Amino acid sequence: MKQTLVAGLGSEKTYNVDEGRCIEVGGNKIYVTSALLTDVENTCADLLGEHLEPGETSVGTRIELEQTAPTPLGMNVKVHAELRALNGKLATFDVYVEDDKEPCAKAVHTRFVVNEGQMQENVALKAAEM
């Protein structure tokens, strides 16, 4: 990890709530929680990735997600992530999500920094056992 990785770092990404991010509920297409989770995780992974050394990557280890308002098909969402704490190789993020009209979710997400080559080797060994 680079010395630039410090608590307080933040990032914001905008996503369009397209068909692939929706589920139909009561005749309305709305942002599905699994897509929201993916967008939260990607935002945090990208922020962390900017401060990793070559050969390092990160994996998600935990997420606590609360979706507080529905977001309809076609709206944009902004995912704001801030690194709350870094404890060794464990990074904890506070995440706030808003759509074009209102806050719609909040989350706490943790990621662990790992050696990319070792992770790929472990996955390949596990896959070979299938």
PyMOL commands that set and color helices and strands:
alter all, ss='L'
color gray80, all
select helices_A, chain A and resi 19-21+33-49+116-128
alter helices_A, ss='H'
color red, helices_A
select strands_A, chain A and resi 10-16+22-25+28-31+56-67+76-87+90-99+103-115
alter strands_A, ss='S'
color yellow, strands_A
deselect
rebuild
show_as cartoon
